[in-house]
Every structure is written in C-alpha cells, then in structure tokens.
Amino acid sequence: MLFPTPNRRALALLSILLPLVLAAVWLALTSGPLAPVPVTVAVVEERAIAPALFGIGTIEARYRYRIGPTVAGRVRRVEVQVGDRVHAGQLLGEMDPVDLDERVAAQDAALRRAEAGVAAARAQVTDARARLEFAGAQVRRYEQLLQARTASEDTVEARRQEAQVAEAGLATALANLESAEQDLLRVRAEREALARQRGNLRLLAPVDGLVVARDAEPGSTVVAGQAVVELVDPATLWIDARFDQLGSGGLRAGLEARIALRSRPSETLAGSVLRVEPQADAVTEELRAKIAFARLPEPLPRLGELAEVTLALASQPPAPALPNAALQWRDGQLGVWRLVDAGPRFAAIETGLRDLDGWVQIGAGLTGGDRVVLYSQAPLRPGRSVKIVEAIPGVLR
C-alpha cells in the first residue's frame, strides 16, 4: 500500500501549528479557565467565642428645647449667643409687642372702672337694705298703732307698699351688683389673657442648658412655633448607636459599653445601653440603641460627633468556629466552600454568635477539623480544581 508523500509545505505548517496548540493547552491548564484556582484554607476548630457587638453612633441630646413665639411677630432682641450657658428662667430674647403694651394699659383702666362699678353696686345694695329695714320697721310700728286705734288702715297700707318698693329696690341693687361683678371678672380675664400674651413675647429658658442654635436675628419675622433659640440639656447627652441585625440577638438594656469618640480615638469612655429602640431599620438592616455615658467627659463632646461603641456579651463555651470571611451567599443560602476529595463543595450552614476578631460559631453544617475555603482568587463552582496556597496577592490574611 502506497502512502502519499507529504510535501515540504505541509510539514512546515504542521511544525508551526503543533507547538502553538501545545502552548494553548498548557496555558489553559495553568492560567486559563481550566487552571486550578488558588485558594487559602481555614480549618473549623473548637473555639470559645467572646461575642461582642460593634456599632457607630452620633452624640445627641435627650432633651432639646426650641424656644420661639406662640404667635407670628418680629424679633425685637436676642440676648444670647451660640455656646452660652443659660439658667432656667433667664431671658433669651423678646418679640416686638407692637400695641400690646397700650392694650394692656387700656385693659388696666377698664379693670379699675369695673372695680369702681362693683363698689358702687355694693353701696347701692347697702342703701337698699337700709331702706328695706326702715320700711319694715315702719310697717311694724303702724300695725301696732292700728291695733291701738291711733292710725288708720290706709296709713298702714301705705307703709306696706313702701316696704314692697324697698324690697324691689334691694333686688334691683343685688342684680346690679351681680352684673358688675361678672363684668369685673370678664375684664380681669381679658386683662390676664393680654398679660400672658405679652409675657409670651419674652423668650425664657425653661431649664439650665446650652445654646446650640440661634435661628433668628433682631428684625426678622417669624411664625408661631418657629424657633428663635435652641437649647439642649448638656447633662442628658447620649449616643444614638446602630448595630447590624446579624448577631445582635443579645442586645439588651443594661449592657456595659466602651465608647471611643472620633475626636479622641485613644481615649476609652465607659457607658451602658440605656434602651433598645423597638423599631429596626429594614433598609439598612440595623438595630438602634441609646447609649448613656457613665460619666460625661470633659470637655463635653459636640452634638453630631461620631462615636464607636463596643458591647461585650457573655462568653460562650467552646464550639466549632471559623473566620467569618469564609462565609458566602449562594442561591439564597449562607454557607462555605468545603474542600473534599472531589474538589470544593458548597455546604449550607447555620451560624451562631460572633466576636470582633472575625470568628463565628457554627451551629450546624460543619464539624471540627473540616477544611473550608477562606479566600479564592476566582469564583468557585462544584468540581472546580483548586490549588491551596499560603496567601493570595492583594488579600490580607
């Protein structure tokens, strides 16, 4: 049997293509999509977790007071500056009274007139009572004279009519007195209302506090309820802290806290959880808690300053644990890539408490001694070949 003799051109082309194919296969197996993925490995170990929660918050005041007028008006004067310490009852500012002073003066005159009217009505009642008593005495006297037959029946009847007129006069005087007293009450109430309205124009500090805002200047017009000066009670500073919902099941009131202010990172302050807010943030998946200082620092921190809060929870007995960097989400399940003979295999797990060193307890899905992928240079899939390395460039171990 005769074989075709290859020509020189085909041999030359084959000698070029064969090395290229071999090189491509070598690249695919070493650094291409078929190459093993470099991974670092962690071993599940029995470890006692000292769980803690870490949160970030801001300095706030529990009580803030926005002092302003109860009616619209123009600011007449402001007596304090931002940063001033004030005492309860201290004058902070005043609104322009416009015509209130004149209206109060007019009401004072009306009040004096009403008081004089009451005095006159009382005098009329006294006079009417005296007339009625005199008329009654006359009736009794003439009735006795009538019995002694020294006075006529007509005279006695006239005295009786005079007594009835005096009684009617007393009733009229009493009615006039009641009307005058009611008018006095009305005028007095109107005067007190004007006086309170005038007093509301004086902006007074409700408590001992610190001025944190001066929102209006003299000459500016403000509406009812708009703040002119804002105060806080510096003795009630606390931290509005936020904690990740994951692993925050032990968050409760009374836990001791370590506080580090952003302006004093090297100083650790003591505090405690005052209360845990009943409503969580569904968007950021955080819980909120109020952290109170055990002792207010000096100088006082500024409102809005960031603070880092660390809460120590009760220590737990040893249990299987691994670094939380190994945890991954796949198809809606939390798990790890477990290394077995056939390569990486995703294993769903249940987690427990965590500590601030990056360790998390494993409730189910792994046992002590299992090897899991800590970091990988590329995404993994079941059966993908891997290569265990000490470290991956660019990834902190």
KOLZA-625781 format. One record per residue: x, y, z of N, C-alpha, C in turn. Coordinates in pm, whole numbers, plus 50000, padded with zeros to 5 digits. Each point is the difference from the previous one (the first is absolute). Layout:
BEGIN
XYZXYZXYZ...
! end
This chain:
BEGIN
500854988150000499155011950000500895012450000499655009249913500825011949984499395011650078500775006950082499575012050075500465012349925499135010450008500425012449932501195006350070500875004349923501205006550054499685014450036500125003550132499695014050037500995009549935499445011049960500885009949939500655008650107500945007049959500765008350097499145011150060499075005049923499185011150050499104995350115499424988049987499144994950106500794997150125501214994449982500844997450116500385012950073500265010149925500365012950063498835005950077498794999149940498825005350068499714992050127500164986849993499764991750118501005002950110501245002449961501025003150101499725013250071499255008949936499655012950063498754998750086498964992949948498724999150071500104991350124500764988949993500064991050115500545006750127501075007549997500455007150121498985010250051499275006649904498995009650043498854993250073499574988549949498934992750067500444995350137501234994650007500514995550130500125011750099500415011549950500125011850088498635004550049499004999649910498655004050041499444990650104500244986849981499534990450099500705002250134501305002849994500755002450125499495012550072499715010549923499485012350062498614997850060499154992249931498664997450053500064992250129501004990850009500084991750120500725006950115500785010349972500795006550105499445013550041499555008049906499525013350035498695003649932499424991349926498755002649932498814995450081498844998549932498784996050072500044986050058500934991649951500124986550054501064998950109500675010950029501084999750099499424999050140500694993850093499544999650140499935014250059498975002350079499825013150062500815000450130500895009750014500735001150127499045003850113500094992550110499135002650115500844999150127499545007250103500534998250134498964992450082500474992650098499144990750072499975003550147498824998150060499835001150144499424986950051500334996750122499554987550060499005003350112498874993049997499015001750107500594994550128500025008350105500614995950126499085003250116500184992650106499265002850123500575012650063499135009750021500505013050046498945006350089500465005650111499105007450091499835014249946498785003749972499705013149944499685009850113500675011349996499655011050090499265010349916498694998249983499275008449905499945014550045499965008649903499895014450024499305006249882499395011250024499325007549896500735013249979500105003849875500665012749967499015008549923499895012550041499085009149934500595013949987499415007649910500395014049977498785008550033500235011050068498905008850035500425014650001499085008550033500255014350008499575005350136500695010350045499675006450127498725008249982499044997650087498755007549997499635004150142499075009250008499465004150130498624993850016499774994450117498694993850025498905010549997500275011850050499005010650004500515012149924499225004149899500305012149922498805009450014500295012750016498955009950021500125010649891498945001349921499945010249895499075011150050500605011250036499245010950062499655010249894498725002849988499535009949903498665005650043499435009349922498745006450038498814990749973498905002950068498754992649978499135006549894500355012249960499305006949891501055005949907499605002549877500935005949904500385014250044501235003649972500465013450037501425002549956500535011550042501355004149964500904999250123501184994849981500964998550110500525013850038499875003150128500465013150049501454999650043500384989250072501384998750045500274985450036501284996249989500484986850041501185002350092499914994450120500975003250105501144989950014499974988949926501014989550020500674996749866501164993650012500764995549884500164984850007500294994049885500234985549995501194996550090499824990150084501044995850093499835005550140499065009350019499795005750134499294989950090500395000050125499284992450103498955009050060498774995050014498905008150052499364992650117499285007450081499314994450116498505000449977499294991550071498554999549987499415013650035499115005049913499375012950022500775011649942501204997849949500805011049944499375005049871500055013249978499455005949878500934997149883499454993649899500784996749880499775010249889498815005449994499675009649896498605005250021499565008849911498675005950015499465003549862498684998249986499325003749877499475014350011499795006349885499455013649999498544999650045499645007350107498614999450050499005007649913500445007949906499145008249913499135009050090498684997150009499105008350082499554993050126500654989150037499554992550117500115008250128501065007950014500155008150121498855009850014499595006549891498895009350005498684992750030499854988049944498794992350027499934995550145501144996850057500034996350142499675012250086500535011849963499695012150076498515003249992499404998449880498575002449987499204990150082500464987850004499304989950079500145002750149501145005850041500165004050141498975010650037499795009749909499005010450027498604994050006499724990849908498684993550003499834991850127501094994250049499924992150123499705009250119500665011450007499725009450110498565005249993499525002349879498605004549985499044989150045500294987449965499134989050043500034998350151501175001950061500094999150145499205011250066500065012049940499205011150054498514997249985499624993849887498594996449981499544990050104500854990450034499654990350104499845007050134500905009250030499915007350127498715008250007499655006449887498755007749997498794990950017500024988449935498874990750011499874994850143501134997750065499934995550139499435011050090500355012549970499445011150079498505001049979499564997749875498555000349974499294988750074500624988550009499394988950073499895003550148501045006450054499965004150141498895010050025499875009649906498945010050014498624993649988499844990549906498704993549982499654991750122500984993450060499734992250121499555009250115500695011550011499625009450107498585005149979499635003249874498645004749970498974989050032500384987449965499064989050026499834997850150501055001050074499904998450146499165011350061500245012149951499215011350053498524998549967499734995849872498604998149960499354988950081500724989550028499454989150081499705004650141500915008050056499765005250136498775008950002499785008149895498845008749992498704991849991500074989249924498794991649989499644994250136500994995050072499724994350131499465010650097500575012249993499565010950091498565003949974499655001749871498645004549969498984988850020500444987549988499074989250033499675000050148500985003450083499735001150144499065011850028500255011249928499125011650018498584996849954499904991849895498684996249951499254991850105500714991450070499374992250105499555009050116500795010950023499615009450109499005010349951499584998649875499025008849937500455014649999501325001849982500555013649986500495002749859499874990249909500375001549859498954993349916499855005449880498984994649910500544988349920499074992549943500374988549915500745004849874499605011549946500665005249879501475003450026500255005450117501415003350033500844987450008499474989650062500754987350011500254994049863498985000649912500174994549865501065007749924500075013250019501035008049932501404995950044500144997150133501314995850050500374986249943499004991349985500274987049941500475001349854499415008949924500425002349862501425005549995500315008850094501375005250004501004988850027499614990350085500904988650027500194991449876498904998049923500124992249878500915007049898499875013349991500885007749909501454998850044500245000550132501374998650050500554986049972499154989750010500444986449970500364998649853499185005949912500314999849857501305007549970500195011350072501255007449981501214991850040499874992050108501114991450043500294989349895498924994149944500204989849896500715006049880499595012349963500665006649887501485002750030500275004650122501395002850037500854987349999499404988950049500744987349999500284995449857499035001749909500214996349860501095008749938499965013050032501045008849947501384996050053500044995850126501284995850058500534987449930499114990349976500444987849931500495003349859499285008849931500435003949864501365006850004500195008950100501295006950010501134990250032499734990250088501024990250033500354991249880498994996049921500274992149880500815008249898499665012649988500755008749909501445001450047500185000950134501355000750054500784987349969499354988350015500674987449966500404999749853499105004749912500325000249857501205008949970499985011950054501095009449974501314994750057499914994050122501214994650061500564988449916499124991249947500454988949917500645005149870499395010049941500565005849877501365006250028500115006550116501285006250035501074989350023499624989050070500954989350023500424993349869499054998549907500344994249870501005008849925499765013050003500945009249935501364999650069499974999250134501274999550072500784987349966499294988549990500684987649961500535001049858499205006049913500445001749862501235008949994499995010550084501195008750005501184992650061499734991650102501094992350061500584989749905499184994449910500504990249904500985006149901499995013049989500955006649910501415000050060500124997350129501304998850064500424985349991501074997449930500474986449979500924996250116499534990950085500724996350121500524985749988501144997450064500574986650001499194991050093499514988549951499214991350088500854992250100501274997749967500894992250087501415005949991500864995250088501425003149983500484992749875500645007149910500374993549875501125007149927500244995149880501055005249912499355004349870500325012249956499465005249874500754993449885499264993049913500634993149887499605006149866499015008649999499605006249873499315013250029500285009649912499335013050004499445001849859498704996849986499414998649867499375012749946499905010550078499425012549952500735011750063500115010849926500695012050046498985011250019500355010250082499085011350021499585006349867498715002749990499465005849877499374989949907500324987150016499434989849913498624996150051499144995849908498634996150032499924984850006499384994950105499854985750017498534996750019499654987649970498624995550017499864993050133498754997150036499744993250127500664986250000500734997050106500674987250014501394999549942500405009949922501355000149943501005003350109501104992450001501005001850106500855012349972500225007850104500955011149995501334995650061499934992750111501194994750069499734985450031501054991849987499884985850031500974996550112499484992950101500804995950115500044984750009501044995150062500064985950040500434999450145499614989050063500444997450136501284991949992501175005950026501264992649981500164988250093499224999650108500114988650092499314987649945499305001249887499264988649945500564995549867501295002249976500604995249875500034984849998499704994149885500124985749982500394997349855500144987449966500424996049866498874992149936499615004349882499044992449920500814990749911500144987350042500884990549933499204990249916500644995149894499404990249910500864987449998499334988550007500694987149999499404991349890500874992249936499534990749897499054989950063498874997649931499024990450054500584985950011500924996749910500594986750002500874998550123499664991050088500774997650122499685009350114498915008049987499665009650106498894994850090499814986950005498944994550084500225002650147501265001650043500285002450141499945014550041499655008849908499935014350033498835002550094500295006150115498975002850099500445011650088499055005650071500305011150090500844995050117500925008450044500844996750115501384994949964500264996649873501334995249962501035011150016501174996350049501095009750011500565003149860500425012349983500485004649870501345007050015500844998349897501245007649988499815009749883500275012750029499715010649904501315006849960500175001849869501155007449948499475011149911500225012350041499565011449921500955002149882499455004649889500825001949882501095010450023499705010150085501005010350028501044995450101499734988850072500954994950099500114984849983500574995449889500024985549972500824992050100500965006250066500854992750093499394999250140498905006850025499375000250132498764991249999499894991250099498854991150011499135004550116498735002449971499055004550100499034988650034499545000150123499074989650046498575004849980499124990349976498595003149983499184987350012498745001249968499104988550004498855002349905499354989149962498835000749912498825004550083499475011749969498865005250074498714993449954499844998949869498824993049948500274996049855499274989949956500044995449861498715004449934500135006949887498825005249933499134988449949498685001050015499134988949958499874998349850500405010249922499854999149855501374999349935500184989849913501254998249928499915006849864501165002149938500075006049867500044988749898498914998849923499914989149903500875002449878500385012449974500825003049882501464996850027500535005150111501414997750033500214987250080498904993550041500084987750080500825002450127499605010450072500705003650123499005001450115500534998050120499265002850123500565012750061499145007750065500435012450063499894998750150500975005950068500014999850147500545013350049499575003950120500475012350063501044996250105501185005849987501124997150089500245012250090499954997850130500215010850096501424999450053500585011750023501335000950059499914996950149500984992350049500084998050145500365013250068500835007749934500375013250049500295008749879499385011749996500195008749884501445004449989500584998949880501405004349984500115015250002501175004550036500315014349999501215002349910499945009349907498825008049965498924991649935498795005350000498874992549945500194997549851499654988149952500074997549856498985008549927500265002349874499105008449920498854991849943498875006449991498834993349945500284995949856499614988049967500224994849866501344993249980500885000350100501304993549986499834984849995500794993649917499924985449987500684993350120499464988750038500554992250112499914985249965501034992750039500024985649981499664993350133499074990549994499494993550121500264985049989500604994450105500254985650007499294994450122499174989849978499254993650108500514985750018500404996650120500474986450029498834991550047499804988549933498964990650038500604988850084499154991650055500474989050085500814990049918501144995350056500844990249932499254986849983500314992949890499354987649968500994988350011499534987850030500904988450006500564996849861501124992349994500594996649871499004992949909500055003549872499134994149899500705001549865499614992249898500625001649868499875014449951501115005349953500025013849954500985001449886499805010349920500925003049889499955015049973500985005249925499975014449967498795003249914499365011350031498795003449925500305004049857501295001949963500335002949861499704988349909499884988050056499724988249919498534999049963499125007550065498574999049974499655006649867499134993749924499555005249873498534996849982499365008249918498604997649963499964994049860499254989049986499854993549868498574994849988499325005049898498604996049977499135002450123500245011350068499195003750114500324992550127501094992150001500404992450118501365004950048500155000550134501275003450060500794987250022501235000049954500814988050016501465002749972500774989149981501435000749974500344990049891501175002049937500524990149907500884990450080499504988050013500714989750075500864991949905501254997550040500944992549916499874985150028499644992549897499934985450008500894994449889500084986849989500894993749902499645004049858498715001549971499585003249863500105014949970500475008150093500125014349979499085007750092499805012949976499155008050089498534996449985499324999750113498584997150001499345009950095498935006649952499335010050083499164993150107500195004250124499284994250113499245011150072498674998850007499195009750074500214998050150500075010850073500274999250143499075009350076499964997950130499305009050093501055006150091499935013050016501005007150080499425003850135500935002250094499635004550134500605013550030500545001450119500575012850043501305002949929500365012849997501235004849937500785008450101501305001049975500805009150081500655010349908500635009850061500595010949922501324996149935500524987950029501224995249934499704993249868498744999649961499644994249871499634985450004499754994250117499634985950012498504998950023499414989349945498584997650012499794985350035499084997650093499694986250036499104993649894500204987049982499224992349903499014991450077498705002349973498994992250069499744986649935500074999249869499754987549928500605001249861500384988449943500534999649864501474996749992500775002150109501434997150001500374993950135501114993150001500544994450125501465004150012500544998350119501395003450023500944992349909500985007049944500974993949911499685001549853498775003949964499685002049859500815011649944500434998149874500745010649933499065007449905500065013250007499155008349915500865010549933499495005049889500705010449926499815013350072501135006450029499935013150065499935011149895500965000249909500015009549889500294992349872499465004649890500294994049869500285011249901500874997049904500395010149902498935001749893499144990349984498945000549900498774993250057498815002749941498794993550048500114984749988499434993250098500064985350003498674994249954500094987349959498824992149967500284985650038499004992050019500254986050037500864992849896500994992850049500884992549913501155007949942500035013150021501095008249946501294996550073501074997949925501284996750062500575012350070500604997850114500565010850079501444996750036500725010350036501394998650043500165007850130500374992750105500135006350132501315007650004499915012850039501185008650010500005006350139501155005650038500115006450130499295013350002500095007149891499385013349994499695003349856499005008549983499625004849867500445014449991500725003849894500465014049987498825009750006500175010450082498985010350010498924997150102500064988350068498994996350099500674998750135499525007250099500564998950134499584987050061500944993550067499684987250065499585002550144
! end
